[in-house]
């Protein structure tokens, strides 16, 4: 893959886009922190953008299958540039409504861009190299998040919010230019797509539910994903709250960086030294996630806060690859498309519920009490599954599946 120009274009574009994206996200949080006092309102503002992306999802998937992927990515790039213009207006006018327009526009562009990008990856490498490319792509995305958030924290101390978004705008221009140089043979996957469309004709999510019910390990894993989402769903609001409690705007960048680096280490750990039992791995790191939430009760101590984010990042870095492996190996391949579509909708719906709940709880009971509630809930969910499968034949069958 080292000599594949398309791979280099896509990976470089992913890094540049991710860097710009996270500059913008830190800018969003800074803008809301200044203009919006209620954490619940902040959560509703963030949900508005996410909800717009979810609504556009089915249409985006259909268009991605029907039209040229490169063209979709280019149009999405233009939409992304226009969305940043909305944020410039928001900064000049101090209007939160223009920021909402920005969030909706940029999430809509992402709803079309990322399916097209994911559909392009199998077209630029051989099938045997696809897993490696996906792994590299994930690491590049994580690295851009770490560097983007760290840079944003530094930039905000030496430049205006307007200049920060200008840098994000320049990043998106670079991405658009790089995309123009892509040369993809889109005929490559058409024959397989026709076969898959014929096989799935007339089938929907209703066939997925009996499958999940009949696979205890899959059902357990699907429900356990709620545990990290309890933290991730309100992640940006949590970062803002910690920044306000510690009266330190730059802590945002440090916490994002700590979580991102430890996430990469966790992914490396599970790949090389992972437990032979995915069942045990999930329960163990789900417990650690719950503990990290409880530790945030002491968020007025900066070192403890960083440690909590390191624990969380490392645990999530092992949790999600393990969960993905369970889904891929225990769900029949004929159901992969429908199952992963259902899982995506399940995750997005859960994210929105958690995001709104986080904002509401921050307003009603405060940050520290909220972290205790989420931590206890995470441990209860984990404990229920541990007790359910501890004894009896069901536990034995799960360990056989996991092995």
Secondary structure, DSSP 4 states (H G I P E B T S, - for coil): -TT-HHHHHHHHHHHHHHHHHHHHHHHHHHHHHHH---HHHHHHHHHHHHHHHHHHHHHHHHHHHHS-HHHHHHHHHHHHHHHHHHHHHHHHHT-HHHHHHHHHHHHHHHHHHHHHHHHHHHHHS-HHHHHHHHHHHHHHHHHHHHHHHHHHHHHHTTS-HHHHHHHHHHHHHHHHHHHHT----TTTTHHHHHHHHHHHTT--THHHHHHHHT-HHHHHHHHHHHHHHHHHTTHHHHHHHHHHHHT-TTHHHHHHHHHHHHHHHHHHHHHHH--S-HHHHHHHHHHHHHHHHHHGGGTTSHHHHHHHHHHHHHHHHHHHHHHHHHHHHHS-GGGHHHHHHHHHHHHHHHHHHHHHHHHHHHHHT-HHHHHHHHHHHHHHHHHHHHHHTTSSHHHHHHHHHH-
